[in-house]
Amino acid sequence: MPMDPSVVEAMIKQALPDAQVTVEDLVGDRNHLSARVVSEAFRGKTRVQQHQMVYAALQGKMDGMDGELHALQLTTGTPA
């Protein structure tokens, strides 16, 4: 089942309240999304740890074949 980009954005912002989040539907199917997440919470974390924090915010929506979100192109970073 596809996920609306606004739901993905809301879930990330709930877990990372200071985050600046932009989510785009890459191919129009609500199943292949791109997200850019900038948060102070990422400071001092590796890129892998940052991505893990975003995946945790999605509460299993990307897990395995039953996940609601098939693909997420993820860009993370800290505020300049």
C-alpha positions as CSV (number, residue, x, y, z in Angstrom):
1,M,0.0,0.0,0.0
2,P,1.5,3.3,-1.0
3,M,2.2,6.2,1.4
4,D,1.3,9.8,0.9
5,P,4.5,12.0,1.0
6,S,2.8,14.2,3.6
7,V,2.4,11.3,5.9
8,V,6.1,10.4,5.6
9,E,6.9,14.1,6.3
10,A,4.7,14.2,9.4
11,M,6.2,11.0,10.8
12,I,9.8,12.3,10.4
13,K,8.8,15.7,12.0
14,Q,7.2,13.9,14.9
15,A,10.4,12.0,15.6
16,L,12.7,14.9,14.8
17,P,10.7,18.1,15.8
18,D,13.4,20.5,14.7
19,A,13.8,18.9,11.3
20,Q,13.4,20.6,8.0
21,V,11.8,17.9,5.8
22,T,11.1,17.8,2.1
23,V,9.5,14.7,0.6
24,E,8.8,14.2,-3.1
25,D,7.1,11.5,-5.0
26,L,9.7,10.4,-7.6
27,V,7.6,8.6,-10.1
28,G,4.0,9.4,-9.2
29,D,3.1,6.1,-7.5
30,R,3.6,7.2,-3.8
31,N,5.8,4.2,-3.5
32,H,9.2,5.6,-4.6
33,L,9.9,8.8,-2.6
34,S,12.8,11.1,-2.0
35,A,13.3,12.8,1.3
36,R,15.7,15.5,2.4
37,V,16.0,15.8,6.2
38,V,18.1,18.5,8.0
39,S,18.2,18.3,11.8
40,E,20.5,19.4,14.6
41,A,19.9,15.9,16.0
42,F,22.2,14.5,13.3
43,R,25.2,16.5,14.5
44,G,28.1,14.2,15.4
45,K,26.3,11.2,13.9
46,T,27.6,9.2,10.9
47,R,25.5,9.2,7.7
48,V,24.4,5.6,8.5
49,Q,23.3,6.7,12.0
50,Q,21.4,9.6,10.5
51,H,19.6,7.4,8.0
52,Q,18.8,4.9,10.8
53,M,17.2,7.7,12.8
54,V,14.9,8.5,9.8
55,Y,14.0,4.9,9.3
56,A,13.2,4.6,13.0
57,A,10.9,7.6,12.6
58,L,9.0,5.6,9.9
59,Q,8.0,3.0,12.4
60,G,8.5,-0.1,10.2
61,K,6.7,1.3,7.2
62,M,9.8,0.3,5.1
63,D,10.3,-3.2,6.6
64,G,10.5,-6.1,4.2
65,M,8.0,-6.9,1.4
66,D,5.0,-5.9,3.5
67,G,6.3,-2.4,4.1
68,E,4.1,0.4,2.8
69,L,7.0,2.3,1.3
70,H,9.0,0.5,-1.3
71,A,11.9,2.9,-1.9
72,L,13.1,6.0,-0.1
73,Q,16.0,8.1,-1.6
74,L,17.4,9.8,1.5
75,T,19.6,12.8,2.0
76,T,20.4,13.9,5.5
77,G,22.5,16.6,7.1
78,T,22.8,19.2,9.8
79,P,21.9,22.9,9.6
80,A,24.6,25.1,8.1
